Amino acid sequence: MQLFVRHHAQGLALTSAGKTMLREAKLMLRQAQGLYTMAGELNNEMRGRLSVGCMVTLAPMIAPELAHAFSVRHPGVTLNMTDGSHQDLLDKLRQVEIDVAISYDLQIPADIQFEPLATLSPYVLVSRNHRLARQPSVDLSELAAEPMVILDLPQSREYFVSLFESKGLEPMIVARAANQEVVRTMVANNYGFTIANVRPRNPAALDGRKLVPVKLAGDHKPMRIGISTLAQERKPMILTVFEQHCRNLITDTSIPGMTVGGENDA
């Protein structure tokens, strides 16, 4: 069976059969690791490896505290953390490159099991000297005429645009960035406003300029942070314990690295 194709000056590439074999090999390795984990479970010991993916916009705030607290409680577990876009994490779950993902409820396919943990409502973010910074709230109809900086990640950008489209409006997008901190810094430097869901505890952009959150008037579809795993009949104990750890730390009243509650508490 041919598993690879050699391309001149480009190295090797997997054939279709090679990709299938790789996926099955990863499953076999995961099952072998499961035997090791099960042995620990039978001895009431928590040990083994767990690979966790986290949405790139959430990772800087959530991942450090979440991972450290779990490692302190379960020193026998080797926890590997990675980040990526929503689609990246779904692909990694299917390829068995990660065991669990912390992400949003954006177009969850049938083969992925999603458990919501916390709800994040959208809000408006502007610079300190923006004309909207002193308003208690702002409507989408007013924002449609304002320059917007949008987070340009797959499915995330569609979500933000859909907020306007649901009201028959079209945003005036003047700048895009795939990095959340770039978006925040551009907003702080008066490129325009942005709409966000996450609320970092630090109210400033990375260049030190102040950002001001403003309530988005009306009812709008929120984003929900949750745990995504491959649909399976039996989950290893190590994964079950990690999921409970996430439930304890990520709630509507408390999220690591983030401010929750009032609209203007950022």
C-alpha positions as CSV (number, residue, x, y, z in Angstrom):
1,M,0.0,0.0,0.0
2,Q,1.4,3.4,-1.0
3,L,1.3,5.7,2.0
4,F,3.4,8.6,0.7
5,V,4.1,10.5,-2.5
6,R,7.5,12.2,-3.0
7,H,7.3,15.7,-4.5
8,H,10.5,17.1,-6.0
9,A,12.0,19.7,-3.7
10,Q,8.8,19.5,-1.5
11,G,9.3,16.4,0.5
12,L,6.7,13.7,1.2
13,A,2.9,14.0,1.2
14,L,0.4,11.5,2.5
15,T,-1.8,9.6,0.0
16,S,-5.5,9.2,0.7
17,A,-4.7,5.7,2.1
18,G,-1.9,7.2,4.1
19,K,-4.2,9.7,5.8
20,T,-6.6,6.9,6.7
21,M,-3.8,4.8,8.1
22,L,-2.5,7.8,10.1
23,R,-5.9,8.4,11.6
24,E,-6.2,4.8,12.6
25,A,-2.7,4.7,14.0
26,K,-3.5,7.7,16.2
27,L,-6.6,5.9,17.5
28,M,-4.5,2.8,18.3
29,L,-2.0,5.0,20.2
30,R,-4.9,6.7,22.0
31,Q,-6.3,3.3,23.0
32,A,-2.9,2.1,24.2
33,Q,-2.7,5.3,26.3
34,G,-6.2,4.5,27.6
35,L,-4.9,1.2,28.9
36,Y,-2.2,3.0,30.9
37,T,-4.8,5.5,32.2
38,M,-7.3,2.7,33.1
39,A,-4.6,0.9,35.1
40,G,-4.2,4.1,37.1
41,E,-8.0,4.3,37.5
42,L,-8.1,0.8,38.9
43,N,-5.5,1.8,41.5
44,N,-7.3,5.0,42.2
45,E,-4.4,7.0,40.7
46,M,-4.9,9.9,38.3
47,R,-2.1,9.6,35.7
48,G,-1.5,9.7,32.0
49,R,-1.6,12.4,29.3
50,L,-4.3,14.8,28.3
51,S,-4.1,17.1,25.2
52,V,-6.3,20.2,25.5
53,G,-7.1,22.7,22.8
54,C,-8.4,26.2,23.6
55,M,-9.9,28.8,21.3
56,V,-7.1,31.3,20.5
57,T,-9.2,34.3,21.7
58,L,-9.8,32.6,25.1
59,A,-6.4,30.9,25.6
60,P,-4.4,33.8,27.0
61,M,-7.0,34.4,29.7
62,I,-8.4,30.9,30.5
63,A,-5.6,28.4,29.7
64,P,-2.9,29.3,32.2
65,E,-5.0,29.3,35.4
66,L,-7.1,26.3,34.2
67,A,-4.0,24.2,33.3
68,H,-2.0,25.1,36.4
69,A,-4.8,24.4,38.8
70,F,-5.4,21.0,37.2
71,S,-1.7,20.1,37.3
72,V,-1.4,21.0,41.0
73,R,-4.4,18.8,41.8
74,H,-3.3,15.9,39.6
75,P,0.5,15.9,39.4
76,G,0.5,12.5,37.8
77,V,-1.2,13.9,34.6
78,T,0.9,15.4,31.8
79,L,-1.3,18.2,30.4
80,N,-0.5,19.5,26.9
81,M,-2.1,22.8,25.9
82,T,-2.5,24.2,22.4
83,D,-4.6,26.9,20.8
84,G,-6.2,27.5,17.5
85,S,-9.3,28.8,15.7
86,H,-12.6,27.2,16.2
87,Q,-12.3,25.1,13.0
88,D,-8.7,24.2,13.9
89,L,-9.8,22.7,17.1
90,L,-12.6,20.7,15.5
91,D,-10.1,19.3,13.0
92,K,-7.7,18.4,15.8
93,L,-10.4,16.6,17.6
94,R,-11.3,14.5,14.6
95,Q,-7.6,13.8,13.9
96,V,-7.2,12.7,17.6
97,E,-4.5,15.3,18.1
98,I,-6.4,16.7,21.1
99,D,-8.7,15.0,23.6
100,V,-10.9,18.0,24.4
101,A,-11.4,21.6,23.2
102,I,-12.5,24.7,25.1
103,S,-14.3,26.8,22.5
104,Y,-17.6,28.4,21.4
105,D,-20.9,26.9,20.2
106,L,-20.3,27.9,16.7
107,Q,-21.7,25.5,14.1
108,I,-21.1,22.3,16.2
109,P,-21.2,19.2,13.8
110,A,-23.0,16.0,14.7
111,D,-19.9,14.0,15.5
112,I,-18.8,16.6,18.2
113,Q,-20.3,16.7,21.7
114,F,-20.6,20.2,23.1
115,E,-21.4,21.1,26.7
116,P,-22.0,24.8,27.4
117,L,-20.4,26.3,30.5
118,A,-20.8,30.1,30.4
119,T,-22.6,32.6,28.3
120,L,-20.9,35.7,26.9
121,S,-23.1,38.5,25.5
122,P,-21.7,40.8,22.8
123,Y,-20.7,44.4,23.8
124,V,-19.1,47.4,22.0
125,L,-15.5,48.3,22.6
126,V,-14.2,51.8,21.8
127,S,-11.2,54.0,22.7
128,R,-11.4,56.3,25.7
129,N,-11.8,59.4,23.6
130,H,-14.4,57.9,21.2
131,R,-17.7,59.8,21.0
132,L,-19.6,56.7,22.1
133,A,-17.4,56.1,25.2
134,R,-19.6,58.3,27.4
135,Q,-22.9,56.7,26.4
136,P,-24.6,54.1,28.7
137,S,-25.5,52.0,25.6
138,V,-25.5,52.1,21.8
139,D,-27.8,50.5,19.2
140,L,-26.6,48.6,16.2
141,S,-28.3,51.1,13.9
142,E,-26.0,53.8,15.2
143,L,-23.0,51.6,14.9
144,A,-23.7,50.7,11.2
145,A,-22.5,54.2,10.2
146,E,-19.3,54.0,12.3
147,P,-16.0,52.4,11.1
148,M,-15.6,48.9,12.5
149,V,-12.5,46.8,13.2
150,I,-13.5,43.1,13.1
151,L,-11.9,40.0,14.5
152,D,-11.1,38.1,11.3
153,L,-11.3,34.4,12.3
154,P,-13.3,31.7,10.6
155,Q,-16.9,31.6,12.1
156,S,-16.1,34.4,14.5
157,R,-16.3,37.1,11.8
158,E,-19.5,35.5,10.5
159,Y,-21.0,35.7,14.0
160,F,-20.2,39.5,14.4
161,V,-21.5,40.3,10.9
162,S,-24.7,38.3,11.6
163,L,-25.5,40.6,14.5
164,F,-26.0,43.4,12.0
165,E,-27.6,41.3,9.3
166,S,-30.3,40.0,11.8
167,K,-31.4,43.7,12.0
168,G,-31.2,44.3,8.3
169,L,-28.0,46.3,8.7
170,E,-24.5,46.1,7.2
171,P,-21.4,47.0,9.2
172,M,-18.8,49.4,7.8
173,I,-15.7,47.3,8.2
174,V,-12.5,49.4,7.7
175,A,-9.9,47.0,9.2
176,R,-9.5,43.3,10.0
177,A,-7.1,41.3,12.1
178,A,-6.9,37.6,13.1
179,N,-5.3,38.5,16.4
180,Q,-7.6,39.7,19.2
181,E,-4.9,41.9,20.7
182,V,-4.3,43.6,17.4
183,V,-8.0,44.4,17.1
184,R,-8.0,45.9,20.6
185,T,-4.9,48.0,20.0
186,M,-6.3,49.3,16.7
187,V,-9.5,50.3,18.5
188,A,-7.5,52.0,21.2
189,N,-5.7,54.0,18.5
190,N,-9.0,55.2,17.1
191,Y,-9.3,53.1,13.9
192,G,-13.0,52.5,14.9
193,F,-15.1,50.4,17.3
194,T,-15.3,46.6,17.6
195,I,-17.7,44.1,19.0
196,A,-16.5,41.5,21.4
197,N,-17.7,38.9,23.8
198,V,-14.6,38.2,26.0
199,R,-13.9,40.7,28.7
200,P,-10.2,40.6,29.8
201,R,-9.6,41.8,33.3
202,N,-7.0,44.2,31.9
203,P,-9.0,47.2,30.5
204,A,-6.1,48.5,28.4
205,A,-4.7,47.5,25.0
206,L,-1.2,46.1,24.8
207,D,0.2,49.5,24.1
208,G,-1.2,50.8,27.3
209,R,-4.0,52.9,25.8
210,K,-7.4,52.7,27.6
211,L,-10.4,50.9,26.1
212,V,-14.0,51.5,27.2
213,P,-16.8,48.9,27.0
214,V,-20.3,50.1,26.1
215,K,-23.5,48.1,26.4
216,L,-25.0,46.9,23.1
217,A,-28.7,47.8,23.3
218,G,-31.3,45.1,22.5
219,D,-31.3,41.4,22.5
220,H,-28.5,39.6,20.6
221,K,-27.3,36.1,20.2
222,P,-24.6,35.4,22.7
223,M,-21.6,33.2,22.5
224,R,-21.3,30.2,24.8
225,I,-18.0,28.9,26.1
226,G,-18.1,25.1,26.5
227,I,-16.3,21.8,26.3
228,S,-16.1,20.0,22.9
229,T,-15.2,16.3,22.6
230,L,-15.6,13.6,20.0
231,A,-18.9,11.8,20.6
232,Q,-18.0,8.5,22.2
233,E,-19.7,5.9,24.4
234,R,-17.1,5.8,27.2
235,K,-14.8,8.7,28.2
236,P,-11.6,8.0,30.0
237,M,-11.6,8.9,33.7
238,I,-8.9,11.5,33.1
239,L,-11.1,13.3,30.6
240,T,-14.1,13.1,32.8
241,V,-12.2,14.6,35.7
242,F,-10.9,17.4,33.5
243,E,-14.4,18.2,32.3
244,Q,-15.5,18.5,35.9
245,H,-12.5,20.8,36.6
246,C,-13.7,23.0,33.7
247,R,-17.3,23.1,35.1
248,N,-15.9,24.3,38.5
249,L,-13.8,27.1,37.0
250,I,-15.8,28.3,34.1
251,T,-19.3,29.5,35.0
252,D,-21.6,32.5,34.3
253,T,-20.3,34.1,37.5
254,S,-16.5,33.3,37.3
255,I,-14.2,32.8,34.3
256,P,-10.4,32.7,34.7
257,G,-8.7,35.9,33.4
258,M,-12.0,37.5,32.6
259,T,-14.5,40.0,34.0
260,V,-18.1,38.8,34.2
261,G,-21.2,40.5,35.3
262,G,-21.9,44.1,34.6
263,E,-21.7,45.4,31.0
264,N,-19.1,48.0,31.8
265,D,-16.8,46.0,34.2
266,A,-13.9,45.7,31.8
